[in-house]
């Protein structure tokens, strides 16, 4: 078991991190308290590095990112256009401390500083540690983050516990997205892109006044279509295609100078013929050389017509015989009222959202009819109401106080079905008459309905008690009620009453082994107090240092699944203690921005996924449990340099040592199951977390002359991101180690300086790097993978009026 660290040792670590750069006017470290939520990292260098300030509103007022004692990265609209990044998975390439990878939209993992979610299938009764907001509205399910993002103004990635300024309490950070507001002046922007793999994308936004100075409207939309990167050799068709349609409408009503109302409605639909797993590796023996009983090769050999698959993942071939899809709709409406009452501004945000998830999966990934269905559909509904009062004066004290209510229900509809090959594949020693009667055509369905009601009061105060010293303190009290039920039942299969009694009894026992009849309900109530304290020192006009301690809480969860005996269906809340030191600075007439932060975070009762083989069976089950402790510590740095209005460069780096500090009863890796079902993972890196990530990028342009009376320029953008090796299994299997990889993207084009014409050619994954997103070893020794996208090239035409 690793040693505990004293407060003195933590302080030495953080001081060392902060002193990695000279203590002159400099550093803009992203302060781990994201609770206040706000500051730019050098990431948006490409967008704003002409010397202008980056303005953020994460502390519920407009401020320069360099003046905010909080750790965060800001990606502006211009950078999004230059990089062509319109999904969260793409945006992580320019924010090193953000990690996003997805088995499918519902089962997406989002981590900040290595914390946030587990490498596992999503549990409907559990929330993510990273909050996701669009226009101040919290999105309750991680699948809602996977649509194309439309008409964005900027994205703020805040690191560390959040809650004293944000609606929902989160322990790992928040992604705060702001869309463009309606304008009373007419404006239009549009773009059209085409590329290989049948790719095309159309994006457009128009705004203008309907009634002068009273009512304005903005309509935005995007369409993206692409053929699949994979090929299914059994069904002779492509897979992993992509279709996304999104539309967003806004109304801005300004009846007076001190009152405005903003109404937003949106709808998105996404369809993918995915997930098609590819085979990445195979091991038929345990680490000590002993043969794995009933391994994949032995199973495959029982079917004379089946050929053992070729292990060549980057041929991009799969062989599933069953139907698969990842389809979803997301839609909602929100209303924000801002009323300036003189010394303060009163804000009300009301929202209702829907998310419908409709998947299908081939559970065995082979061309044999073994598991023909393995899926969990969702119907999620949520309502939220936030009220807050923020000071609007120039005095030494600024404050925000607020109240928040959140309600959510997720109706889950599970289905597992088996085909004619299931009996022989799983149970070779059982007589075929019994195993086929049990499994051929057998289907079990399940329902679940976790419900959440959350009530919170929060507040934060900034006191400038000396000319260059400010103390920030925040508190949040949260009261939550959660309840839900789980039911599993049999809906199809051979009528066992028509069989001999002995055969029927044996078949029923097998069905209950694979999918037992289950029915239970559970509920709990939790009260939590979280907060932060920050001391910031503006030790020069262009340099800020700060130190923060924050205490966060992640709400408990409901284990609504087929649980082993003795496992509590209620998952305890997480508690987080986070310490951070940071420096933000600008140099050489603000042409250079350098920000550095060091952090140390400890979590007790960490909520983690358990994936284990059911003893004495071929079944695997998954559920959520608390483990004693996790620690995350690291250093982040951001550098930007804008020598002129026609050149800007940026670099960001993150080191994250995120380990289990106390985990003696972890699930065993498949290659070591002969040693027992548990192992000690204390001291091991958490799954899905590369220790070292960095991003480099830049933009340059040069005048070309005149086109139709407009100044014309050529421009070049390039960015390069690297992630060190990381593991994507909850058991730290060696077969789930994803090798380090680097991705380069580039764009070259010409444009008129007024934006009327912009034509560019681009390449993503410029050097066609083969890389894995996830590796998933199974108990049969077969390792399946999701692999990264190949090189894509295309052409984009933009215009702005």
C-alpha positions in Angstrom: 0.0 0.0 0.0 1.4 3.4 -0.9 2.4 5.8 1.9 0.1 8.7 2.8 1.6 12.2 2.3 1.6 14.8 5.0 0.3 18.4 4.4 4.0 19.5 4.5 4.9 17.1 1.7 2.0 18.2 -0.4 3.0 21.9 0.1 6.6 21.1 -1.0 5.3 19.3 -4.1 3.1 22.2 -5.1 5.7 24.9 -4.4 8.2 22.9 -6.6 5.6 22.8 -9.4 4.9 26.5 -9.1 8.6 27.4 -9.2 9.3 25.6 -12.4 9.2 29.0 -14.1 10.8 32.3 -13.1 8.7 34.3 -10.6 8.4 37.4 -12.8 5.3 38.8 -14.3 4.0 35.6 -15.6 2.1 32.4 -15.4 -1.5 31.8 -15.8 -1.9 28.5 -14.2 -5.3 27.0 -14.2 -6.2 26.9 -10.6 -7.6 23.7 -9.6 -10.7 25.2 -8.0 -12.6 25.4 -11.1 -15.3 26.0 -8.6 -15.1 29.6 -9.5 -14.7 28.6 -12.9 -12.9 30.7 -15.3 -9.7 31.5 -16.9 -8.1 31.2 -20.2 -5.2 28.9 -20.8 -2.9 29.5 -23.6 -4.9 27.1 -25.7 -6.8 29.8 -27.5 -3.7 31.4 -28.5 -4.4 30.9 -32.1 -7.7 32.9 -31.8 -6.6 35.8 -29.6 -2.8 36.1 -29.7 -2.8 39.5 -31.3 -2.5 41.0 -27.8 -6.2 41.4 -27.1 -7.6 40.1 -23.9 -9.5 36.9 -23.5 -12.7 37.6 -21.6 -14.4 34.9 -19.6 -17.5 34.9 -17.4 -16.9 31.8 -15.3 -17.2 33.8 -12.2 -20.5 35.2 -13.4 -19.0 38.5 -14.5 -16.9 39.5 -17.5 -13.2 39.4 -16.6 -9.8 39.0 -18.3 -8.8 35.4 -18.0 -5.4 36.5 -16.7 -7.0 38.2 -13.7 -9.0 35.1 -12.6 -7.3 32.9 -10.0 -8.7 29.7 -11.5 -7.3 26.9 -13.7 -8.9 26.6 -17.0 -8.4 26.6 -20.8 -10.4 28.8 -23.2 -11.0 27.8 -26.8 -12.6 30.6 -28.8 -14.7 30.6 -32.0 -11.8 31.6 -34.2 -9.7 28.7 -33.0 -12.6 26.3 -33.5 -12.8 27.4 -37.1 -9.1 27.3 -37.7 -8.8 23.7 -36.4 -12.2 22.5 -37.7 -12.9 21.1 -34.2 -16.7 20.9 -33.7 -17.0 17.9 -31.4 -15.7 17.4 -27.8 -13.6 14.4 -28.9 -11.7 16.7 -31.4 -11.4 19.6 -28.9 -9.4 17.5 -26.5 -6.5 17.6 -29.0 -5.9 21.2 -28.1 -6.6 20.9 -24.3 -4.1 18.4 -22.9 -5.7 18.1 -19.5 -9.0 17.0 -21.1 -9.4 13.3 -22.0 -12.4 12.1 -24.0 -12.9 8.6 -25.5 -16.0 6.8 -26.4 -17.2 3.2 -26.8 -20.4 4.8 -28.1 -22.1 8.1 -27.2 -23.8 6.7 -24.0 -20.6 5.1 -22.9 -18.3 8.1 -23.2 -15.5 8.8 -20.7 -14.7 12.5 -19.9 -11.8 13.2 -17.6 -10.1 16.3 -16.4 -6.7 15.8 -14.7 -7.4 12.1 -14.9 -10.6 12.3 -12.9 -14.3 12.3 -13.9 -15.4 8.9 -15.1 -14.4 5.3 -15.3 -13.3 3.3 -18.3 -16.5 1.2 -18.4 -20.1 1.1 -19.5 -22.1 4.0 -18.2 -24.3 3.3 -15.2 -27.6 5.1 -15.4 -27.7 5.6 -11.7 -24.3 7.4 -11.5 -23.3 10.9 -12.5 -20.1 12.0 -14.2 -17.4 13.9 -12.2 -17.1 16.5 -15.1 -20.0 18.8 -15.5 -21.1 19.8 -19.1 -22.9 23.1 -19.6 -24.2 24.9 -22.7 -25.5 28.4 -22.1 -25.6 27.9 -18.3 -27.7 24.7 -18.6 -26.3 21.5 -17.1 -26.6 18.4 -19.3 -27.3 15.4 -17.1 -26.0 12.5 -19.3 -22.6 12.2 -20.9 -24.2 11.0 -24.2 -25.7 14.5 -24.7 -22.1 15.9 -25.1 -21.5 13.9 -28.2 -23.5 15.8 -30.7 -21.9 18.3 -33.0 -21.5 21.7 -31.3 -23.3 24.5 -33.1 -22.6 28.3 -33.4 -20.1 28.5 -30.5 -18.7 31.7 -29.0 -16.2 29.9 -26.8 -15.5 26.8 -24.6 -14.1 27.1 -21.1 -12.6 23.9 -19.6 -12.4 24.4 -15.8 -10.3 22.1 -13.7 -11.0 21.0 -10.2 -14.1 20.8 -8.0 -17.0 23.0 -9.1 -20.1 24.1 -7.3 -19.9 27.5 -5.5 -20.6 29.2 -8.8 -22.1 26.5 -11.0 -25.5 25.0 -10.9 -24.5 21.3 -10.4 -21.9 20.1 -8.0 -19.0 18.3 -9.7 -15.6 17.1 -8.4 -13.3 17.0 -11.4 -14.2 20.1 -13.4 -16.6 21.6 -15.8 -16.9 22.2 -19.6 -18.7 25.5 -19.9 -19.8 26.3 -23.5 -21.3 29.6 -24.7 -23.1 30.0 -28.0 -23.3 33.2 -30.0 -26.1 35.5 -28.9 -28.7 37.0 -31.2 -27.7 40.3 -32.7 -29.9 43.3 -33.7 -27.5 44.0 -36.6 -28.0 41.6 -39.5 -25.3 39.0 -39.8 -24.7 35.7 -41.5 -22.0 33.1 -41.5 -21.8 29.8 -43.4 -19.5 27.1 -44.4 -19.5 24.0 -46.6 -16.9 21.2 -46.5 -16.3 18.1 -48.6 -13.8 15.4 -48.1 -12.9 11.8 -48.6 -15.0 8.9 -47.2 -18.0 10.7 -48.6 -17.7 13.5 -46.0 -19.6 16.6 -46.2 -20.6 19.2 -43.7 -22.8 22.3 -43.9 -22.9 24.9 -41.1 -24.8 28.2 -41.0 -26.0 30.9 -38.7 -28.1 34.0 -39.3 -29.2 36.7 -36.9 -30.9 40.0 -36.9 -33.5 42.2 -35.3 -37.2 41.5 -35.7 -38.2 44.7 -33.8 -35.5 47.4 -33.4 -33.9 47.3 -29.9 -36.7 45.0 -28.6 -36.6 41.5 -30.3 -33.7 39.8 -32.1 -33.5 36.2 -33.4 -30.7 33.8 -34.3 -31.1 30.5 -36.2 -28.2 28.1 -36.5 -27.7 24.6 -37.9 -25.3 22.0 -39.1 -25.4 18.8 -41.1 -22.5 16.3 -41.1 -22.4 13.0 -43.1 -19.6 10.5 -43.6 -19.2 7.0 -44.8 -17.8 4.4 -42.4 -14.1 3.9 -41.7 -14.6 0.1 -41.0 -15.8 -2.7 -43.2 -17.9 -5.7 -42.0 -16.8 -8.8 -43.9 -19.8 -10.8 -42.8 -22.5 -8.3 -43.8 -20.4 -6.8 -46.7 -21.0 -3.2 -45.7 -19.2 -0.3 -44.1 -19.5 0.5 -40.4 -18.6 3.4 -38.2 -20.3 5.9 -40.4 -21.5 9.2 -39.0 -24.7 11.3 -39.5 -25.4 14.3 -37.3 -28.1 17.0 -37.8 -28.4 19.9 -35.3 -30.5 23.0 -35.3 -30.6 25.8 -32.7 -32.9 28.8 -32.4 -32.8 31.8 -30.1 -34.9 34.8 -29.3 -33.5 37.9 -27.4 -36.1 40.2 -25.8 -34.9 43.5 -24.4 -37.9 45.5 -23.0 -35.6 47.9 -21.2 -31.9 48.7 -20.6 -32.0 46.8 -17.3 -33.8 43.7 -18.4 -33.3 41.0 -21.1 -34.8 37.6 -21.8 -33.1 34.9 -23.9 -35.1 31.9 -25.1 -33.2 29.0 -26.7 -34.5 25.8 -28.3 -32.4 23.1 -29.9 -32.8 19.7 -31.5 -30.1 17.2 -32.6 -30.2 13.8 -34.2 -27.3 11.4 -34.6 -27.1 8.1 -36.3 -24.1 5.7 -36.6 -23.8 2.1 -37.8 -21.5 1.3 -34.9 -20.1 -0.2 -32.7 -18.3 -2.8 -34.8 -15.3 -4.1 -32.8 -12.1 -5.1 -34.5 -9.9 -7.9 -33.2 -6.6 -6.5 -31.9 -4.9 -9.3 -30.1 -5.3 -12.8 -28.6 -3.8 -14.7 -25.7 -4.8 -18.3 -25.1 -2.8 -18.8 -21.9 -2.5 -17.1 -18.5 0.7 -15.2 -17.7 2.2 -18.4 -16.2 1.7 -20.3 -19.4 -1.3 -22.4 -18.3 -4.1 -22.7 -20.9 -7.2 -20.6 -20.4 -10.1 -23.0 -20.1 -12.7 -22.5 -22.8 -10.7 -19.8 -24.5 -11.6 -18.2 -27.8 -9.6 -20.6 -29.9 -11.2 -23.6 -28.3 -14.7 -22.1 -28.7 -14.0 -21.2 -32.4 -12.7 -24.8 -33.1 -16.2 -26.2 -32.2 -17.7 -24.7 -35.3 -16.2 -26.3 -38.4 -17.4 -23.5 -40.7 -15.9 -20.8 -38.6 -12.4 -19.5 -39.3 -10.3 -18.1 -36.5 -10.1 -14.3 -37.2 -7.0 -12.7 -38.6 -5.5 -10.3 -36.0 -4.8 -7.2 -38.0 -6.7 -4.3 -36.4 -5.6 -1.6 -38.8 -7.0 -3.4 -41.7 -10.2 -1.9 -40.2 -12.2 -5.1 -40.6 -14.9 -6.6 -38.3 -17.1 -9.6 -38.7 -20.2 -9.2 -36.5 -23.3 -10.9 -37.8 -25.8 -9.1 -35.6 -27.3 -5.6 -36.0 -25.5 -2.7 -34.4 -26.3 1.0 -34.2 -25.7 4.1 -32.1 -28.7 6.4 -32.6 -29.9 9.2 -30.4 -31.9 12.4 -30.3 -31.3 15.3 -27.9 -33.5 18.3 -27.6 -34.5 21.0 -25.1 -35.6 24.5 -24.3 -34.3 27.1 -21.9 -35.0 30.6 -20.8 -32.6 33.0 -19.1 -33.8 36.3 -17.6 -31.2 38.9 -16.5 -32.4 41.8 -14.5 -30.0 44.6 -13.5 -31.3 45.8 -10.2 -28.6 48.5 -9.6 -25.8 47.2 -7.4 -26.4 43.6 -8.5 -27.8 41.5 -11.3 -30.5 38.9 -10.8 -30.4 35.9 -13.1 -32.9 33.1 -13.6 -32.2 30.1 -15.8 -35.0 27.5 -16.4 -34.5 24.5 -18.7 -36.1 21.2 -19.7 -34.2 18.6 -21.8 -34.9 15.3 -23.4 -32.4 12.6 -24.5 -33.4 9.4 -26.3 -30.8 6.7 -26.8 -31.5 3.8 -29.2 -28.6 1.3 -29.5 -28.1 -2.1 -30.8 -25.1 -4.4 -30.4 -23.7 -7.7 -31.4 -22.5 -8.9 -28.0 -19.9 -11.4 -29.2 -18.4 -9.4 -32.2 -18.1 -12.6 -34.2 -19.9 -13.9 -37.3 -21.5 -16.6 -35.2 -25.0 -16.1 -33.7 -24.0 -16.2 -30.1 -25.2 -13.0 -28.4 -27.6 -11.3 -30.8 -28.6 -8.5 -28.6 -26.7 -6.7 -25.8 -28.0 -3.2 -25.3 -29.5 -0.6 -23.0 -31.9 2.0 -24.4 -32.6 5.2 -22.5 -35.3 7.8 -22.2 -33.8 10.6 -20.1 -35.7 13.7 -19.0 -34.4 16.6 -16.8 -35.6 19.9 -15.4 -33.4 22.5 -13.8 -34.0 25.9 -12.2 -31.2 28.3 -11.1 -31.5 31.6 -9.4 -28.5 33.7 -8.6 -27.7 37.3 -7.5 -24.3 38.7 -8.5 -22.8 42.0 -7.4 -22.2 44.7 -10.0 -20.1 47.3 -8.3 -16.5 48.5 -8.2 -16.1 48.0 -4.5 -13.6 45.8 -2.6 -16.2 43.0 -2.3 -17.8 41.0 -5.1 -20.3 38.2 -4.5 -22.5 35.6 -6.1 -25.3 33.8 -4.2 -27.7 31.4 -5.7 -30.1 28.5 -5.4 -30.3 25.5 -7.7 -32.9 22.7 -8.3 -32.3 19.7 -10.6 -34.7 16.8 -11.4 -33.9 13.9 -13.6 -35.4 10.5 -14.5 -33.7 7.9 -16.8 -35.8 5.1 -18.0 -33.7 2.2 -19.0 -34.7 -0.7 -21.3 -32.2 -3.5 -21.5 -32.2 -6.5 -23.8 -30.0 -9.5 -24.0 -30.7 -12.3 -26.5 -28.9 -15.4 -27.6 -28.7 -17.3 -30.9 -28.3 -20.9 -32.0 -24.5 -20.9 -31.4 -24.8 -19.7 -27.8 -25.1 -23.2 -26.2 -22.1 -24.8 -27.8 -20.0 -21.6 -27.6 -20.5 -21.2 -23.9 -21.3 -24.6 -22.5 -19.4 -27.4 -24.3 -19.8 -29.9 -21.5 -23.6 -29.5 -21.2 -25.7 -31.8 -23.5 -26.8 -29.9 -26.6 -30.4 -30.7 -25.9 -30.2 -28.8 -22.6 -28.0 -25.9 -23.7 -29.9 -25.2 -26.9 -33.2 -25.4 -25.0 -31.9 -22.9 -22.5 -30.2 -20.4 -24.8 -31.3 -20.7 -28.5 -33.8 -17.9 -28.9 -33.7 -17.0 -25.2 -34.1 -13.2 -24.5 -34.2 -11.4 -21.2 -35.3 -7.8 -20.8 -34.8 -5.3 -18.0 -36.1 -2.0 -16.9 -34.6 0.6 -14.6 -35.7 4.1 -13.5 -33.2 6.1 -11.4 -34.6 9.4 -10.3 -32.8 12.4 -8.8 -33.9 15.4 -7.0 -31.2 17.8 -6.0 -31.5 21.1 -4.1 -28.6 23.4 -3.4 -27.7 26.8 -2.0 -24.3 28.3 -3.0 -22.4 31.5 -2.7 -18.9 32.9 -3.3 -17.3 36.2 -2.1 -14.2 38.0 -3.3 -12.7 40.4 -0.8 -9.9 42.7 -2.0 -8.5 43.4 1.4 -5.3 45.1 0.1 -4.3 46.8 -3.1 -3.0 43.6 -4.7 -4.4 40.8 -2.4 -7.8 39.2 -2.7 -9.4 36.5 -0.6 -12.0 34.3 -2.3 -14.3 32.0 -0.3 -17.2 29.9 -1.4 -19.7 27.5 0.1 -22.3 25.1 -1.2 -24.9 23.0 0.6 -26.6 20.2 -1.4 -29.5 18.0 -0.4 -30.2 15.1 -2.8 -32.8 12.4 -3.0 -32.3 9.4 -5.3 -34.5 6.4 -5.8 -35.0 3.8 -8.4 -35.9 0.2 -9.2 -34.5 -2.6 -11.4 -36.4 -5.5 -12.9 -35.1 -8.3 -15.1 -37.4 -10.8 -16.7 -37.5 -13.5 -19.4 -39.5 -12.6 -22.6 -38.6 -15.2 -25.2 -37.2 -18.7 -25.7 -38.3 -22.3 -26.0 -41.3 -23.0 -23.8 -39.7 -25.2 -21.1 -43.0 -26.7 -20.1 -43.0 -28.7 -23.3 -39.7 -30.4 -22.3 -39.0 -33.4 -20.0 -38.9 -32.2 -16.4 -35.1 -32.9 -16.0 -34.3 -31.1 -19.2 -36.5 -28.2 -18.3 -35.0 -27.8 -14.9 -31.5 -27.8 -16.2 -32.4 -25.3 -18.9 -34.1 -23.0 -16.4 -31.0 -23.1 -14.2 -28.8 -22.0 -17.2 -31.2 -19.2 -18.0 -31.0 -18.0 -14.4 -27.3 -18.2 -14.5 -27.0 -16.0 -17.5 -29.9 -13.6 -16.8 -31.6 -14.3 -13.4 -35.0 -13.0 -12.5 -34.4 -9.9 -10.5 -36.6 -7.3 -8.9 -35.6 -4.7 -6.3 -35.9 -1.0 -5.5 -33.7 1.3 -3.4 -33.4 4.9 -2.3 -31.2 7.2 -0.2 -30.9 10.8 0.9 -27.6 12.7 1.2 -26.6 16.1 2.5 -23.2 17.6 1.6 -21.2 20.7 2.2 -18.5 21.8 -0.2 -16.4 25.0 -0.6 -13.2 26.7 -1.4 -10.7 29.3 -0.2 -8.3 31.1 -2.6 -5.7 33.7 -1.8 -4.5 35.6 -4.9 -1.7 38.1 -5.2 -1.4 40.5 -8.2 2.3 41.0 -7.7 2.7 43.0 -10.9 0.4 44.5 -13.5 0.9 41.5 -15.7 1.3 38.7 -13.1 -1.0 36.9 -10.7 -0.2 34.2 -8.2 -2.8 32.2 -6.3 -3.2 29.3 -3.9 -6.4 27.4 -3.5 -7.9 24.7 -1.3 -11.3 23.3 -2.3 -13.5 20.6 -0.9 -15.8 18.9 -3.4 -18.5 16.2 -3.3 -19.8 14.0 -6.0 -23.3 12.7 -5.3 -23.9 9.0 -4.5 -25.3 6.7 -7.1 -27.7 3.8 -7.6 -26.5 0.4 -8.8 -29.5 -0.6 -10.9 -28.2 -3.8 -12.5 -27.8 -7.5 -11.8 -25.8 -7.3 -8.5 -23.8 -10.1 -6.8 -24.9 -11.1 -3.3 -23.7 -8.7 -0.6 -23.2 -5.6 -2.9 -25.1 -2.5 -1.8 -27.3 -1.0 -4.5 -26.5 2.4 -3.1 -23.1 3.9 -4.0 -21.6 6.3 -1.4 -20.7 9.8 -2.4 -17.2 10.8 -3.3 -15.3 13.4 -1.2 -12.5 15.4 -2.7 -9.8 17.6 -1.2 -7.9 19.6 -3.7 -4.9 21.9 -3.3 -3.4 24.1 -6.0 -0.8 26.7 -6.6 -0.6 28.8 -9.8 1.0 31.7 -11.5 -0.4 33.6 -14.5 1.8 36.1 -16.4 2.3 38.1 -19.5 5.5 39.4 -20.9 6.9 41.7 -23.6 3.9 44.0 -23.9 1.6 41.0 -23.5 2.9 39.3 -26.6 3.9 36.3 -24.5 1.5 34.6 -22.0 2.9 32.0 -19.6 0.7 30.2 -17.1 1.7 27.3 -14.8 -0.2 25.4 -12.1 0.6 22.5 -9.8 -2.2 20.5 -8.1 -2.7 17.8 -5.6 -6.1 16.1 -5.2 -7.2 13.3 -2.9 -10.5 11.4 -3.2 -12.1 9.2 -0.7 -14.8 6.7 -1.5 -13.9 6.9 -5.2 -16.7 5.5 -7.4 -15.2 3.0 -9.8 -16.4 0.3 -12.2 -16.0 -3.3 -11.3 -15.9 -5.8 -14.1 -15.6 -9.4 -13.0 -16.3 -13.0 -14.1 -19.1 -14.6 -12.2 -17.5 -17.4 -10.2 -17.9 -20.9 -11.8 -19.6 -19.5 -14.9 -18.7 -18.0 -18.3 -20.6 -14.8 -17.4 -19.1 -11.4 -16.8 -20.9 -8.7 -14.8 -20.3 -5.0 -14.2 -21.3 -2.7 -11.4 -20.2 0.4 -9.4 -18.5 0.3 -6.0 -16.6 2.6 -3.7 -12.9 2.1 -3.2 -11.0 3.7 -0.3 -8.8 6.3 -2.1 -7.4 7.9 -5.3 -4.8 10.6 -5.6 -4.2 12.9 -8.6 -1.2 15.2 -8.6 0.4 17.0 -11.5 1.7 20.1 -13.3 0.2 22.0 -16.2 1.7 24.8 -18.3 0.5 27.0 -21.1 2.6 29.2 -23.3 1.5 31.5 -26.1 3.5 33.9 -28.3 2.0 36.5 -30.7 4.8 38.4 -32.3 2.5 40.2 -34.7 -1.1 40.2 -35.8 -0.2 37.7 -38.5 1.6 35.1 -36.4 0.7 33.3 -33.2 2.0 30.1 -31.6 1.0 28.1 -28.6 2.1 25.2 -26.5 0.4 23.4 -23.6 1.6 20.5 -21.5 0.1 18.4 -18.7 1.6 15.8 -16.4 -0.9 13.8 -14.4 0.1 11.2 -11.8 -3.3 9.8 -11.0 -3.2 6.6 -9.0 -5.1 4.4 -6.7 -3.9 5.3 -3.2 -5.8 2.4 -1.6 -7.3 -0.4 -3.7 -6.5 -3.8 -2.2 -9.5 -5.7 -3.6 -9.5 -4.8 -7.3 -10.9 -7.1 -10.0 -8.3 -9.4 -11.5 -7.0 -9.0 -15.0 -8.1 -11.8 -17.5 -4.5 -13.0 -18.0 -4.1 -13.6 -14.2 -7.5 -15.0 -13.3 -5.9 -18.3 -12.4 -4.4 -16.5 -9.4 -7.7 -15.5 -8.0 -10.5 -13.1 -8.7 -9.0 -10.1 -6.9 -5.7 -8.2 -6.9 -4.1 -5.2 -5.3 -3.9 -2.2 -7.6 -2.7 0.3 -5.0 -0.2 2.6 -6.6 -1.3 1.8 -10.2 -2.3 4.6 -12.6 -6.1 5.0 -13.1 -7.4 3.7 -16.5 -7.9 6.1 -19.3 -5.3 8.6 -18.0 -2.0 9.2 -19.9 0.6 10.6 -17.6 2.0 13.0 -20.2 0.2 15.0 -22.8 1.1 18.1 -24.8 -0.1 20.2 -27.7 1.8 22.5 -30.1 0.2 24.8 -32.6 0.4 27.9 -34.6 -1.0 30.2 -37.2 0.7 32.4 -39.8 -0.7 34.6 -42.6 0.7 36.8 -45.3 -0.9 39.4 -47.6 -1.5 38.4 -51.2 -2.8 41.7 -52.5 -6.3 42.7 -53.5 -9.4 40.8 -54.7 -12.4 42.8 -55.9 -11.4 45.7 -53.7 -10.8 43.5 -50.6 -7.5 42.7 -49.0 -6.5 39.1 -49.6 -4.3 36.9 -47.3 -2.9 33.4 -47.4 -2.9 31.5 -44.1 -1.6 28.3 -42.6 -2.7 26.5 -39.4 -1.0 23.4 -37.9 -1.4 21.6 -34.6 0.2 18.5 -33.1 -0.9 16.6 -30.0 0.7 13.8 -28.1 -0.6 11.4 -25.4 1.6 8.9 -23.6 0.6 5.3 -23.0 -2.5 4.6 -20.9 -4.6 1.6 -19.9 -8.3 1.2 -20.8 -9.3 -1.6 -18.5 -10.6 -1.5 -14.9 -8.3 -4.4 -14.0 -5.0 -2.9 -15.4 -4.6 -5.7 -17.9 -1.4 -5.6 -19.8 -3.4 -6.3 -23.0 -5.3 -3.0 -22.5 -2.2 -0.8 -22.6 -2.8 1.7 -25.4 0.6 2.7 -26.9 1.5 6.4 -27.0 0.5 8.3 -30.1 0.7 11.7 -31.7 -1.7 13.3 -34.1 -1.0 16.2 -36.5 -3.6 18.4 -38.3 -3.1 21.1 -40.8 -5.0 23.7 -42.9 -3.9 26.0 -45.6 -6.0 28.6 -47.5 -6.7 32.1 -48.5 -9.3 34.6 -47.3 -10.4 38.2 -47.7 -9.7 40.1 -44.5 -13.4 41.0 -44.1 -14.3 37.3 -44.1 -16.5 37.4 -47.2 -14.4 34.6 -48.8 -12.4 31.9 -47.1 -11.2 28.8 -49.0 -9.0 26.2 -47.4 -7.8 22.6 -47.8 -7.2 20.6 -44.6 -6.0 17.3 -43.3 -6.8 15.6 -40.0 -4.3 12.9 -38.8 -2.0 14.3 -41.4 0.6 11.5 -41.2 -2.1 8.7 -41.1 -1.1 7.5 -37.7 -2.6 4.2 -36.7 -3.6 4.3 -33.0 -6.0 2.7 -30.6 -8.7 4.5 -28.7 -9.5 1.6 -26.4 -8.4 -2.0 -25.9 -10.7 -4.5 -24.2 -9.3 -7.9 -23.2 -12.0 -10.5 -22.4 -11.9 -13.6 -20.3 -11.7 -15.8 -23.4 -8.3 -14.2 -24.4 -9.7 -12.2 -27.3 -8.8 -8.5 -27.3 -11.2 -6.2 -29.1 -10.5 -2.6 -30.0 -11.9 0.7 -31.0 -9.3 2.4 -33.3 -8.7 6.0 -34.1 -9.8 7.7 -37.3 -7.5 7.4 -40.4 -6.2 10.4 -42.3 -9.0 12.5 -43.8 -8.6 15.4 -46.3 -11.0 17.9 -47.6 -11.9 21.4 -48.7 -13.9 24.1 -46.8 -15.5 27.3 -48.2 -16.6 29.9 -45.6 -18.3 33.2 -45.8 -19.4 35.9 -43.4 -21.7 38.8 -44.1 
